[in-house]
Amino acid sequence: MGHIPQLTSNQIPNLENHLISTIIFISDPHKHDFSSTSDVPARYVLIIRRPQGSSSMWNSYLREFTPESWFAGCAMLAVCTVTLIFIGRFSPYETTMPVGDMILVSIASLSQTGTVAVFNSFSSRILFISLYLMCILVYTFYTSFLISALTVTKLSLPFKDLQEMYEKKTYTFGFNGGGSLENYFKISNIQINKNIWNEMILPNPNSLQTTQAGVDQVLERRHAFMINKVYFLSDYFHCGFYILPGDYFRVAKSWPMQRDSPLFPIFNHHMIAMAESGLIVKSSRKWMPREESCESNSVDAIGLTTVMTAFLLLGSAAALALVILLFERLFYKTSSRSTKPQH
C-alpha cells in the first residue's frame, strides 16, 4: 500500500472542484504483499432462484454414464456375445448352444448372476472370464454412481455465467439502472456486454429496476439479477436465492475528502499500519457478510419421481411379455393346425 494521492477534478468528473480528493488503495508488490485486500473492491454477482435437484424420472438411470460410454459398453458387450457364439459354433471342444442361450449368458454376466453354461475350451473360458470382469467393472461403476445420485441432491443450474445466460436466453435479465453498472453494459467495449444490452435490456423496459423489485422477480419467475455482492449478502440473501459462480465488474472503492486535507498523512499512516498488522484481513473475515450454507443435513426419502423410470420399465416389460405371449399362442395354434394329420 502506498500513499493516498490527491486527484484533481479533471481526473474525477461530476464532483465539485474544491471538494475533490480521493483515498485510493495502491498495492506495491515490491514492498508489501496486500493480496488479501482484494476483498476491498466492489464486485457484482448474478443471482437466480435456487434451482431444484437434478433427479428426474427420465434420466435418473441413464446419467451415470455419458452417451459415449453407454455406446462403448453396449458395443463391447455385443462383440463379446458374438465372439462367444462364434467360438461355441466352431470350437471342437464345445457343445453347440442356441444363440438365445449365449445372449442370456452375456446378460447374466452383466447382471452378476452367473450362469449354468459349461465351457470346455480355453478360448471360451478366457473370453467368458474377460466378459465377466468387464461386467463387474461396469456394474461397480454404475451402482456406485447410482446410489450417490439417488441419495445426494445435486443442483442443476440453468446456466453457469453471463455468457451462457445470453446464449440460452431462457431467463430475463436485469439490474438496478441509473448507476455505473448500467454504463458497464451500455458503453462497454466487450462484445458480450453490448449484445446483452441491445438484445436483453433495451427490448425489456422492466430490466432496469429497483433492487427490491429485481430480487422479488428472481423469486417469482425465471429472472436473473445482477447486484453488488456485499450489499446482497447483507440485506437480501436467504436460501431461496442462488449466487452463480464468478464475480463481475470488480472496481476499487474510494472515499472523497477535501483537497489538501491534513487527514491524508494520518490516513496513510494508520492504513499502512492496519494492513501490515493484518487487522484489515481480520476485520474483513469478521464483519464481511458470508454466504450461508443452504445444504440440508436431514436425509430425505426417495420420491416416486426418482424411481418412476424403474417402475415404467418393469411395467413395459410385463406388457411386452403379454403381447409376445399372445402372438406365441396364435402361432402355436396355427402351426398345430397345419401339422395335424388329415383323416
ZAMARGU-4260 file (C-alpha; in steps of 0.2 Angstrom, whole numbers, plus 5000, padded with zeros to 4 digits):
<rodrens>
0) 5000/5000/5000 | 5007/5017/4995 | 5002/5034/5000 | 4985/5042/4997 | 4986/5053/4981
5) 4975/5068/4979 | 4967/5068/4962 | 4961/5084/4953 | 4943/5087/4947 | 4949/5083/4929
10) 4953/5065/4934 | 4936/5063/4943 | 4922/5071/4934 | 4905/5075/4941 | 4912/5082/4958
15) 4915/5100/4964 | 4932/5106/4960 | 4936/5112/4978 | 4930/5096/4986 | 4940/5083/4976
20) 4952/5072/4984 | 4951/5053/4985 | 4959/5040/4995 | 4964/5025/4984 | 4972/5010/4990
25) 4988/5006/4980 | 4997/4989/4982 | 5016/4989/4980 | 5021/4971/4976 | 5039/4976/4979
30) 5037/4982/4997 | 5021/4974/5003 | 5010/4959/4999 | 4992/4965/5000 | 4984/4952/4990
35) 4972/4950/5005 | 4965/4967/5002 | 4956/4960/4986 | 4940/4960/4997 | 4940/4979/4997
40) 4935/4981/4978 | 4916/4981/4975 | 4910/4966/4964 | 4894/4961/4956 | 4886/4944/4956
45) 4872/4936/4946 | 4858/4929/4957 | 4844/4917/4952 | 4831/4907/4961 | 4838/4892/4969
50) 4836/4878/4957 | 4829/4861/4962 | 4838/4845/4962 | 4843/4837/4946 | 4835/4820/4949
55) 4822/4816/4936 | 4811/4801/4931 | 4819/4801/4914 | 4837/4802/4917 | 4840/4795/4935
60) 4846/4778/4927 | 4855/4785/4912 | 4865/4799/4918 | 4878/4788/4927 | 4887/4786/4910
65) 4889/4798/4896 | 4881/4793/4879 | 4899/4789/4873 | 4901/4777/4887 | 4884/4769/4885
70) 4888/4766/4867 | 4905/4759/4870 | 4899/4747/4884 | 4885/4741/4873 | 4897/4738/4858
75) 4909/4728/4869 | 4895/4718/4876 | 4889/4714/4858 | 4906/4710/4852 | 4909/4698/4867
80) 4892/4690/4864 | 4896/4687/4845 | 4913/4681/4848 | 4906/4669/4861 | 4893/4662/4849
85) 4907/4660/4836 | 4918/4650/4847 | 4904/4639/4853 | 4900/4635/4835 | 4917/4631/4828
90) 4927/4625/4844 | 4929/4606/4843 | 4928/4605/4862 | 4912/4615/4864 | 4894/4609/4863
95) 4884/4620/4852 | 4872/4631/4861 | 4857/4641/4854 | 4861/4659/4850 | 4847/4664/4863
100) 4856/4655/4877 | 4873/4663/4873 | 4864/4680/4874 | 4857/4675/4891 | 4874/4671/4896
105) 4880/4689/4892 | 4865/4696/4901 | 4868/4685/4916 | 4886/4691/4917 | 4880/4709/4916
110) 4868/4706/4930 | 4881/4697/4941 | 4870/4682/4942 | 4882/4669/4934 | 4877/4655/4923
115) 4875/4636/4922 | 4883/4635/4905 | 4898/4624/4904 | 4914/4630/4894 | 4926/4617/4890
120) 4939/4625/4878 | 4952/4638/4884 | 4947/4650/4871 | 4929/4651/4878 | 4934/4651/4896
125) 4946/4666/4893 | 4933/4675/4883 | 4920/4672/4897 | 4932/4677/4911 | 4935/4693/4901
130) 4917/4696/4899 | 4913/4693/4917 | 4927/4705/4923 | 4921/4719/4911 | 4903/4717/4918
135) 4910/4718/4936 | 4918/4735/4932 | 4903/4741/4923 | 4891/4735/4937 | 4903/4743/4950
140) 4904/4760/4942 | 4886/4761/4938 | 4879/4755/4955 | 4891/4767/4965 | 4886/4782/4955
145) 4868/4777/4955 | 4867/4776/4974 | 4876/4793/4976 | 4864/4801/4963 | 4848/4794/4971
150) 4853/4799/4989 | 4863/4816/4986 | 4853/4830/4979 | 4863/4840/4966 | 4858/4856/4959
155) 4855/4858/4941 | 4860/4875/4936 | 4851/4883/4920 | 4867/4892/4916 | 4884/4895/4924
160) 4888/4913/4919 | 4883/4928/4910 | 4889/4921/4893 | 4879/4906/4894 | 4864/4915/4900
165) 4865/4926/4885 | 4867/4911/4873 | 4852/4901/4880 | 4840/4916/4884 | 4829/4906/4895
170) 4829/4919/4908 | 4826/4938/4908 | 4840/4949/4915 | 4840/4965/4924 | 4849/4976/4937
175) 4847/4992/4946 | 4848/5005/4932 | 4855/5023/4933 | 4872/5020/4940 | 4889/5014/4935
180) 4883/4996/4932 | 4872/5002/4918 | 4887/5010/4909 | 4897/4994/4910 | 4884/4987/4898
185) 4878/5002/4889 | 4895/5009/4883 | 4906/4993/4885 | 4919/4988/4873 | 4916/4970/4877
190) 4905/4962/4864 | 4895/4951/4875 | 4890/4966/4886 | 4885/4975/4871 | 4874/4961/4865
195) 4866/4959/4882 | 4862/4977/4882 | 4855/4978/4865 | 4845/4961/4865 | 4840/4958/4883
200) 4840/4975/4892 | 4833/4988/4879 | 4819/4977/4872 | 4813/4974/4890 | 4808/4990/4899
205) 4807/4981/4916 | 4826/4976/4915 | 4832/4992/4924 | 4823/4991/4940 | 4825/4994/4959
210) 4834/4982/4969 | 4819/4976/4979 | 4809/4974/4963 | 4823/4964/4955 | 4826/4952/4969
215) 4807/4949/4970 | 4806/4945/4952 | 4820/4932/4954 | 4809/4923/4967 | 4794/4924/4956
220) 4799/4919/4939 | 4814/4914/4928 | 4824/4930/4931 | 4842/4934/4934 | 4848/4949/4943
225) 4865/4957/4945 | 4869/4965/4961 | 4883/4971/4972 | 4888/4955/4982 | 4891/4963/4999
230) 4875/4973/4998 | 4865/4957/4993 | 4873/4946/5007 | 4870/4960/5020 | 4852/4964/5016
235) 4843/4951/5004 | 4851/4934/5005 | 4842/4919/5010 | 4841/4901/5004 | 4828/4905/4991
240) 4842/4913/4981 | 4857/4906/4972 | 4873/4915/4968 | 4881/4909/4952 | 4900/4907/4952
245) 4911/4921/4947 | 4912/4940/4950 | 4909/4954/4938 | 4915/4972/4936 | 4927/4972/4951
250) 4931/4991/4954 | 4940/4999/4969 | 4931/5008/4982 | 4936/5026/4987 | 4931/5040/4999
255) 4930/5058/4993 | 4939/5070/5005 | 4943/5089/5005 | 4958/5093/4994 | 4974/5097/5005
260) 4966/5089/5020 | 4978/5086/5035 | 4969/5069/5037 | 4979/5062/5022 | 4995/5058/5031
265) 4985/5052/5046 | 4975/5040/5035 | 4991/5034/5026 | 5000/5030/5042 | 4985/5021/5050
270) 4980/5011/5034 | 4998/5005/5032 | 4999/5000/5050 | 4982/4991/5049 | 4987/4982/5033
275) 5005/4977/5040 | 4997/4970/5056 | 4984/4960/5047 | 4970/4970/5055 | 4961/4973/5039
280) 4961/4954/5035 | 4954/4950/5052 | 4941/4964/5051 | 4936/4958/5034 | 4934/4940/5040
285) 4924/4945/5055 | 4912/4958/5048 | 4911/4955/5029 | 4895/4945/5026 | 4897/4927/5020
290) 4885/4916/5010 | 4876/4905/5022 | 4876/4886/5019 | 4859/4880/5012 | 4863/4862/5012
295) 4851/4851/5022 | 4858/4839/5035 | 4842/4829/5035 | 4840/4813/5025 | 4826/4814/5013
300) 4816/4799/5007 | 4817/4795/4988 | 4802/4801/4980 | 4791/4792/4967 | 4798/4803/4953
305) 4815/4797/4955 | 4811/4778/4954 | 4797/4780/4942 | 4808/4775/4927 | 4811/4758/4935
310) 4793/4755/4938 | 4789/4760/4920 | 4802/4749/4913 | 4795/4734/4923 | 4778/4738/4918
315) 4783/4739/4900 | 4792/4723/4900 | 4777/4714/4908 | 4766/4722/4895 | 4778/4717/4881
320) 4779/4699/4888 | 4760/4698/4887 | 4759/4704/4869 | 4773/4691/4864 | 4763/4678/4873
325) 4748/4682/4863 | 4757/4680/4847 | 4765/4664/4853 | 4748/4657/4856 | 4742/4662/4839
330) 4757/4655/4831 | 4756/4639/4840 | 4738/4636/4836 | 4742/4640/4818 | 4756/4628/4817
335) 4747/4614/4826 | 4733/4615/4813 | 4745/4615/4798 | 4754/4599/4805 | 4738/4590/4811
340) 4737/4574/4801 | 4722/4573/4789 | 4710/4558/4791
</rodrens>
